[in-house]
Amino acid sequence: MTSLWSNVTFRRLFFGRIVTNVVDSLYVISTMWLVHELVYVL
């Protein structure tokens, strides 16, 4: 059985998911930060 890491399609999917998760996390953090700033300004 060959390793999954030798499969180019799997590597693209895996690293794509990592990038997606990082960007989604940054989006959530920036949204919470914006809400925090707007609450304390008003």
Secondary structure, DSSP 8 states (H G I E B T S, - for coil): ---GGG-HHHHHHHHHHHHHHHHHHHHHHHHHHHHHHHHHH-
